[in-house]
Amino acid sequence: MQPSNKTILERSIGRPAMMAFVLLTGVYLTTGQLIPGVV
């Protein structure tokens, strides 16, 4: 059974969003800043 377009869309948006969340969390934990170099 092939996935529907909605499922494909959710995955294509969800994966990068989750990766960005993990990346921002890692940056915040290591530097204490959400945007390094800006207050």
C-alpha positions as CSV (number, residue, x, y, z in Angstrom):
1,M,0.0,0.0,0.0
2,Q,1.4,3.3,-1.0
3,P,1.5,6.2,1.4
4,S,-0.9,9.1,0.7
5,N,0.3,12.5,-0.3
6,K,-0.6,13.9,3.1
7,T,1.6,11.3,4.8
8,I,4.5,12.1,2.5
9,L,4.0,15.9,3.1
10,E,4.0,15.4,6.9
11,R,7.2,13.4,6.8
12,S,8.9,15.9,4.5
13,I,8.1,18.7,6.9
14,G,8.5,16.8,10.1
15,R,12.0,15.3,9.6
16,P,13.8,18.6,9.0
17,A,11.8,20.3,11.8
18,M,12.9,17.6,14.3
19,M,16.5,17.8,13.1
20,A,16.4,21.6,13.6
21,F,14.9,21.2,17.1
22,V,17.7,18.8,18.1
23,L,20.3,21.0,16.6
24,L,19.0,24.1,18.4
25,T,18.8,22.2,21.7
26,G,22.4,21.1,21.3
27,V,23.6,24.6,20.5
28,Y,21.7,26.0,23.5
29,L,23.1,23.4,25.9
30,T,26.7,23.9,24.7
31,T,26.8,27.7,24.4
32,G,23.8,28.9,26.5
33,Q,22.6,31.0,23.5
34,L,19.9,30.2,21.0
35,I,21.5,32.4,18.4
36,P,25.3,32.3,19.0
37,G,26.8,35.8,18.8
38,V,23.5,37.6,19.6
39,V,23.1,38.3,23.3
